[in-house]
Amino acid sequence: MHPIIARSDRLIPYMLAWLGVGVLLAAHLQASAGAGWRGGLALAVPWTALYGFASLSAWHLCRSFPLGGAGTLRLLSAQLSAALLSSALWVLLGRAGSQLLGRYRQFPGLPEVYDTQIPLLFGAGILLYLLAAAVHYLIITFERSQEAERRALELKVLAQEAELRVLKMQIDPHFLFNSLNSVSALIGSDAARARGMCLRLSEFLRSSLALADRERIPLSEELAMARSYLEIEQVRFGRRLAVDVSVTGGAEACLVPPLLLQPLIENAVKHGIGALVDGGTIAVRAERSGGSLRLLVENPCEPEAPRGRPTGIGLENARNRLRTLHGSEGRLDIARQAGKYAVILTLPCRDPGGPDSGSAP
């Protein structure tokens, strides 16, 4: 489809520009050749508007001889030949129009006046056609630039989606291995608790599978999944594991990647509660401040233990997902002091129904 005809926001200014040219030519015929305003406008305005429509054909020639695609000499020869032919036809049509109008008493001497201006009008026709061709080249270049940007954005989105799929695929086996290890630890000492843990684990896995095709979920759902997992671990640890969850500022409505907290809580259980004889409390805090969401997972740790927790797949997965989804706006920080180990996530708060609330394709 023609890029000007297909869009009224381009066609209307284009034709208004040609009508302006028609008025200028009428003024020239009136001032320099004595045609009078009536005769000049009657001839020049419709005649120039018709040439404007005819010059839309330059688009096809511009596509056949694109900038940078054809030799410069061939391009100039093709456009100049088209300009000469178009201008010649335009001048001949104008001469026929002047003779037709000259039959009426209102336009005396119009054919003679027109004939004296043919060389000037022929040159103006060439220039006008070449200007129309330049406009078409600009539009073609602009649209190709937009198309290249659109394709680059699509490729970027596809790359991000592929990376997110890989990261999501890493979560499931990582979580499953940890859970099976927990079940294995109970089988020899308390078979009944092990069976109970298997039942809770199957329910949790069923719920987590429902999140596979969702790019983001409300934080309330994410926290419910975290509580479900901690209930499984409480079967194993008993009174050694306590849970404290706090949500403020309406944070539960924010959209987050599914199972974002899961690897952090697993690490808190494994490296915190599991490493302490008396266990302790895993604290989960969620706070919304303006357009930002802050999540904290904190667990007790041995003060004398070597500093630093192994940065395995869990923390690295969460960091990579934040980077892929939010760029510099997503951050994962680690803090350790006074026998406490904390992982803090900072990310934009997306509300349900916003532009980023859709499901993954």
Backbone hydrogen bonds, N-H to C=O, Kabsch-Sander energy under -0.5 kcal/mol:
donor,donor_aa,acceptor,acceptor_aa,energy
6,A,2,H,-2.3
7,R,4,I,-1.0
10,R,7,R,-1.4
11,L,4,I,-0.6
11,L,7,R,-2.7
12,I,8,S,-2.2
14,Y,10,R,-2.0
15,M,11,L,-2.7
16,L,12,I,-2.4
17,A,13,P,-2.1
18,W,14,Y,-1.6
19,L,15,M,-2.5
20,G,16,L,-2.1
21,V,17,A,-1.8
22,G,18,W,-2.3
23,V,19,L,-2.1
24,L,20,G,-2.1
25,L,21,V,-2.5
26,A,22,G,-2.2
27,A,23,V,-2.4
28,H,24,L,-2.1
29,L,25,L,-2.7
30,Q,26,A,-2.2
31,A,27,A,-2.7
32,S,28,H,-2.9
33,A,28,H,-0.9
33,A,29,L,-0.5
35,A,29,L,-2.5
40,G,36,G,-2.8
41,L,37,W,-2.8
42,A,38,R,-2.2
43,L,39,G,-1.9
44,A,40,G,-3.0
45,V,41,L,-1.5
47,W,43,L,-1.4
48,T,44,A,-2.6
49,A,45,V,-2.4
50,L,46,P,-2.1
51,Y,47,W,-1.4
52,G,48,T,-2.0
53,F,49,A,-1.9
54,A,50,L,-2.3
55,S,51,Y,-2.3
56,L,53,F,-1.2
57,S,54,A,-1.6
58,A,55,S,-1.9
59,W,56,L,-1.6
60,H,57,S,-0.9
61,L,57,S,-1.0
62,C,58,A,-2.7
63,R,59,W,-2.1
64,S,60,H,-1.8
65,F,61,L,-2.0
69,G,66,P,-1.4
70,A,66,P,-1.6
75,L,71,G,-2.6
76,L,72,T,-2.7
77,S,73,L,-2.4
78,A,74,R,-2.6
79,Q,75,L,-2.5
80,L,76,L,-2.6
81,S,77,S,-2.3
82,A,78,A,-2.2
83,A,79,Q,-2.3
84,L,80,L,-2.5
85,L,81,S,-2.5
86,S,82,A,-2.7
87,S,83,A,-2.6
88,A,84,L,-2.3
89,L,85,L,-2.3
90,W,86,S,-2.4
91,V,87,S,-2.6
92,L,88,A,-2.4
93,L,89,L,-2.5
94,G,90,W,-2.3
95,R,91,V,-2.3
96,A,92,L,-2.1
97,G,93,L,-2.3
98,S,94,G,-2.5
99,Q,95,R,-2.1
100,L,96,A,-2.0
101,L,97,G,-2.5
102,G,98,S,-2.0
103,R,100,L,-1.0
104,Y,101,L,-1.9
107,F,104,Y,-1.5
110,L,107,F,-1.3
113,V,109,G,-2.1
114,Y,110,L,-2.6
115,D,111,P,-2.4
116,T,112,E,-1.4
117,Q,113,V,-0.7
117,Q,114,Y,-1.4
118,I,115,D,-0.9
121,L,117,Q,-2.9
122,F,118,I,-2.8
123,G,119,P,-2.0
124,A,120,L,-2.4
125,G,121,L,-2.4
126,I,122,F,-1.8
127,L,123,G,-2.2
128,L,124,A,-2.7
129,Y,125,G,-2.2
130,L,126,I,-2.3
131,L,127,L,-2.3
132,A,128,L,-2.2
133,A,129,Y,-2.4
134,A,130,L,-2.2
135,V,131,L,-2.3
136,H,132,A,-2.1
137,Y,133,A,-2.3
138,L,134,A,-2.2
139,I,135,V,-2.3
140,I,136,H,-2.7
141,T,137,Y,-2.5
142,F,138,L,-2.6
143,E,139,I,-2.8
144,R,140,I,-2.3
145,S,141,T,-2.1
146,Q,142,F,-2.4
147,E,143,E,-2.5
148,A,144,R,-2.5
149,E,145,S,-2.3
150,R,146,Q,-2.6
151,R,147,E,-2.6
152,A,148,A,-2.4
153,L,149,E,-2.4
154,E,150,R,-2.5
155,L,151,R,-2.7
156,K,152,A,-2.1
157,V,153,L,-2.6
158,L,154,E,-2.8
159,A,155,L,-2.4
160,Q,156,K,-2.4
161,E,157,V,-2.7
162,A,158,L,-2.5
163,E,159,A,-2.3
164,L,160,Q,-2.6
165,R,161,E,-2.3
166,V,162,A,-2.0
167,L,163,E,-2.3
168,K,164,L,-2.7
169,M,165,R,-2.3
170,Q,166,V,-1.3
171,I,167,L,-1.2
172,D,168,K,-1.2
174,H,170,Q,-1.5
175,F,171,I,-2.9
176,L,172,D,-2.7
177,F,173,P,-2.8
178,N,174,H,-1.7
179,S,175,F,-2.5
180,L,176,L,-2.8
181,N,177,F,-2.0
182,S,178,N,-1.7
183,V,179,S,-2.3
184,S,180,L,-2.7
185,A,181,N,-1.9
186,L,182,S,-0.9
186,L,183,V,-0.9
187,I,183,V,-1.7
188,G,184,S,-0.8
190,D,186,L,-3.4
194,A,190,D,-2.0
195,R,191,A,-2.4
196,G,192,A,-2.2
197,M,193,R,-2.3
198,C,194,A,-2.1
199,L,195,R,-2.1
200,R,196,G,-2.2
201,L,197,M,-2.6
202,S,198,C,-2.4
203,E,199,L,-1.9
204,F,200,R,-2.3
205,L,201,L,-2.7
206,R,202,S,-2.1
207,S,203,E,-2.0
208,S,204,F,-2.5
209,L,205,L,-2.0
210,A,206,R,-0.8
210,A,207,S,-0.5
211,L,208,S,-1.3
212,A,209,L,-1.5
214,R,211,L,-1.6
215,E,213,D,-0.5
217,I,256,V,-2.9
219,L,254,C,-2.5
220,S,252,E,-2.0
221,E,218,P,-0.9
222,E,218,P,-1.7
223,L,219,L,-2.8
224,A,220,S,-1.7
225,M,221,E,-2.2
226,A,222,E,-2.0
227,R,223,L,-2.6
228,S,224,A,-2.2
229,Y,225,M,-2.2
230,L,226,A,-2.4
231,E,227,R,-2.2
232,I,228,S,-1.5
233,E,229,Y,-2.0
234,Q,230,L,-1.9
235,V,231,E,-1.1
235,V,232,I,-0.6
236,R,232,I,-0.9
237,F,233,E,-2.8
238,G,234,Q,-2.2
240,R,237,F,-1.8
241,L,238,G,-1.5
242,A,240,R,-0.6
242,A,280,G,-2.3
244,D,282,I,-2.3
246,S,284,V,-2.7
248,T,286,A,-2.5
251,A,248,T,-1.0
253,A,250,G,-1.3
254,C,251,A,-1.7
255,L,350,R,-3.0
256,V,217,I,-3.0
260,L,257,P,-1.2
265,I,261,L,-2.4
266,E,262,Q,-2.4
267,N,263,P,-2.0
268,A,264,L,-2.0
269,V,265,I,-2.3
270,K,266,E,-3.0
271,H,267,N,-2.9
272,G,267,N,-0.6
272,G,268,A,-1.0
273,I,268,A,-1.6
274,G,269,V,-3.2
275,A,272,G,-0.6
276,L,273,I,-1.4
280,G,240,R,-2.9
282,I,242,A,-2.8
283,A,281,T,-0.6
283,A,298,E,-2.6
284,V,244,D,-2.9
285,R,296,L,-2.6
286,A,246,S,-2.2
287,E,294,R,-2.4
288,R,248,T,-1.0
289,S,292,S,-2.8
292,S,289,S,-1.8
293,L,347,L,-3.1
294,R,287,E,-2.9
295,L,345,L,-2.8
296,L,285,R,-2.7
297,V,343,V,-2.3
298,E,283,A,-2.9
299,N,341,Y,-2.3
301,C,339,G,-2.3
305,A,302,E,-1.5
312,G,310,P,-1.8
316,E,312,G,-1.8
317,N,313,I,-2.4
318,A,314,G,-2.1
319,R,315,L,-2.5
320,N,316,E,-2.5
321,R,317,N,-2.4
322,L,318,A,-2.1
323,R,319,R,-2.2
324,T,320,N,-2.6
325,L,321,R,-2.4
326,H,322,L,-2.7
327,G,323,R,-1.7
329,E,326,H,-2.0
330,G,327,G,-1.2
331,R,346,T,-2.8
333,D,344,I,-2.9
335,A,342,A,-2.7
337,Q,340,K,-1.9
340,K,337,Q,-1.5
341,Y,299,N,-2.8
342,A,335,A,-3.3
343,V,297,V,-2.3
344,I,333,D,-3.1
345,L,295,L,-3.3
345,L,343,V,-0.5
346,T,331,R,-2.6
347,L,293,L,-2.2
349,C,291,G,-2.7
350,R,255,L,-0.7
350,R,348,P,-0.8
351,D,349,C,-0.5
354,G,351,D,-1.9
357,S,354,G,-1.5
360,A,213,D,-0.6
